[in-house]
């Protein structure tokens, strides 16, 4: 079991992870060296291995978790406040803008690599991200059901899963085409479908 860190230890670990994440963005995952991370974060080799005894592999897994968390952080507070149609539209716009700004380079995808190379630990990062993201969307759908803006018969979890699948498909196409058209279409059609369930 991992030893609990003091607030100072958490801050140091967080600084190392953030610095490593910046190195990955600047250099690419294959070019990142521990020496560069230490120089960037003002960390000694002893400190780095204290927090990441597994070395580079363990550090990069932490960076992957950091990037996964950032996907949801970038959508807040909108993702947690899907309580009206204008709020859903604002969230939709935030998602599109986030991926438009990111462009054709996905830090999380670069860290995790091709599916055939993923380990149980890296798969857990993706699974955790998708579970939390889908859960937040489903919570928004349930709120809208409570106000009568979405029909009670809609399966919130299934609808959220479909919307998330549309987002991921749109992002994949963005990475390959440089265009957000597919992402926008997926979100717009999903929202139109949910709006259409409400009784007049």
C-alpha positions in Angstrom: 0.0 0.0 0.0 1.3 3.5 -0.9 2.4 5.6 2.0 0.2 8.7 2.6 2.0 11.9 1.8 2.1 15.0 3.8 0.7 18.2 2.2 4.3 19.2 1.4 4.9 15.8 -0.1 1.8 16.0 -2.2 2.8 19.4 -3.5 6.3 18.1 -4.4 4.9 15.1 -6.1 2.4 17.3 -8.0 5.2 19.6 -9.1 7.1 16.7 -10.5 4.1 15.4 -12.4 3.2 18.8 -13.8 6.8 19.3 -14.9 6.9 15.9 -16.5 3.6 16.6 -18.3 5.1 19.9 -19.7 8.2 17.9 -20.9 5.9 15.4 -22.6 4.0 18.2 -24.4 7.3 20.0 -25.4 9.4 17.0 -26.4 7.0 14.1 -27.0 6.8 11.1 -24.7 9.7 9.1 -26.4 12.1 12.0 -25.9 11.4 12.7 -22.2 14.4 12.0 -19.9 14.3 12.0 -16.1 17.2 14.4 -16.1 15.1 16.9 -18.0 12.2 16.5 -15.6 14.6 17.0 -12.6 16.1 20.1 -14.2 12.6 21.6 -15.0 11.2 20.9 -11.5 14.3 21.6 -9.4 14.2 18.0 -8.1 17.0 15.8 -7.1 17.3 12.2 -8.3 16.7 11.0 -4.7 13.5 13.1 -4.5 12.2 11.8 -7.8 12.8 8.2 -7.0 11.3 8.7 -3.5 8.0 9.7 -5.1 8.3 7.4 -8.2 10.4 4.3 -7.2 9.4 2.7 -10.4 11.3 5.4 -12.3 10.2 6.7 -15.7 7.4 4.2 -16.3 5.7 5.0 -13.0 6.2 8.8 -13.6 4.7 8.6 -17.0 1.7 6.7 -15.7 1.2 9.5 -13.1 1.4 12.0 -16.0 -1.2 10.0 -17.9 -3.5 10.2 -14.9 -2.8 14.0 -14.7 -3.7 14.5 -18.3 -6.9 12.4 -17.9 -7.9 14.5 -14.9 -7.2 17.6 -16.9 -9.8 16.5 -19.6 -12.5 16.9 -17.0 -11.0 19.9 -15.2 -11.1 21.8 -18.5 -14.8 21.2 -18.7 -15.6 22.5 -15.3 -17.6 24.1 -13.8 -19.9 23.6 -16.8 -19.8 19.8 -16.8 -21.0 19.8 -13.2 -23.8 22.3 -13.9 -25.8 20.7 -16.7 -29.1 22.1 -15.3 -30.7 23.9 -18.3 -30.5 23.8 -22.0 -28.3 27.0 -22.1 -26.0 25.3 -19.7 -25.8 22.2 -21.9 -25.0 24.4 -24.9 -22.3 26.2 -23.0 -20.8 22.9 -22.1 -21.0 21.7 -25.7 -19.2 24.8 -26.8 -16.5 24.3 -24.1 -15.8 20.8 -25.2 -15.5 21.8 -28.9 -13.2 24.7 -28.0 -11.0 22.5 -25.8 -10.4 20.1 -28.6 -10.1 22.8 -31.2 -7.3 24.4 -29.0 -5.7 21.0 -28.6 -5.6 20.4 -32.3 -4.1 17.2 -33.8 -1.9 16.4 -30.8 -3.4 14.5 -27.9 -1.1 14.3 -24.9 -3.1 11.6 -23.3 -3.1 9.5 -26.4 0.6 9.9 -26.9 1.3 8.8 -23.3 -0.9 5.7 -23.5 0.3 4.7 -26.9 -1.4 2.2 -29.3 -4.0 -0.1 -27.7 -1.8 -3.1 -28.3 0.8 -1.7 -26.0 -1.5 -0.7 -23.1 -1.0 -2.3 -19.7 -3.8 -2.9 -17.2 -2.6 0.2 -15.4 -2.9 2.5 -18.5 -6.3 0.9 -19.4 -7.4 1.8 -15.8 -6.6 5.4 -16.5 -8.8 5.5 -19.6 -11.6 3.5 -17.9 -11.6 5.8 -14.9 -11.8 8.9 -17.1 -14.6 7.6 -19.2 -16.6 6.4 -16.1 -16.3 9.8 -14.4 -17.1 11.7 -17.7 -20.1 9.5 -18.5 -21.3 9.8 -14.9 -21.3 13.6 -15.0 -23.2 13.6 -18.2 -25.7 11.1 -16.8 -26.2 13.3 -13.7 -27.0 16.2 -16.0 -29.6 14.2 -17.8 -31.2 13.1 -14.6 -31.4 16.7 -13.4 -33.1 17.6 -16.7 -35.5 14.7 -16.1 -36.4 16.1 -12.7 -37.4 19.4 -14.3 -39.3 17.7 -17.1 -36.9 18.9 -19.8 -36.0 15.4 -20.7 -38.5 12.5 -20.7 -38.3 10.3 -17.6 -38.3 7.2 -19.9 -34.8 8.1 -21.2 -32.1 5.8 -19.8 -29.7 8.4 -18.5 -26.6 6.1 -18.4 -27.2 4.8 -21.9 -27.8 8.2 -23.3 -24.7 9.5 -21.6 -22.7 6.5 -23.0 -23.9 7.3 -26.5 -23.0 11.0 -26.2 -19.5 10.1 -24.9 -19.0 7.7 -27.7 -19.9 10.5 -30.1 -17.4 12.8 -28.5 -14.7 10.2 -28.7 -15.4 9.4 -32.3 -15.4 13.1 -33.1 -12.1 13.6 -31.3 -10.6 10.7 -33.2 -11.6 12.2 -36.5 -10.3 15.6 -35.4 -6.9 14.0 -34.7 -6.9 12.5 -38.2 -8.4 15.5 -40.2 -7.7 18.6 -38.1 -11.4 19.5 -38.2 -14.1 19.6 -35.5 -17.1 19.2 -37.8 -17.7 15.6 -36.7 -17.4 16.4 -33.0 -19.8 19.3 -33.4 -22.3 17.2 -35.3 -22.2 14.4 -32.7 -22.8 16.7 -29.9 -25.5 18.7 -31.7 -27.5 15.7 -32.7 -27.2 14.1 -29.3 -28.5 17.3 -27.7 -31.3 17.6 -30.3 -32.4 14.0 -29.5 -32.5 14.7 -25.8 -34.5 17.9 -26.3 -36.9 16.0 -28.5 -37.9 13.6 -25.7 -39.6 16.3 -23.6 -43.4 16.4 -23.8 -44.9 19.7 -25.0 
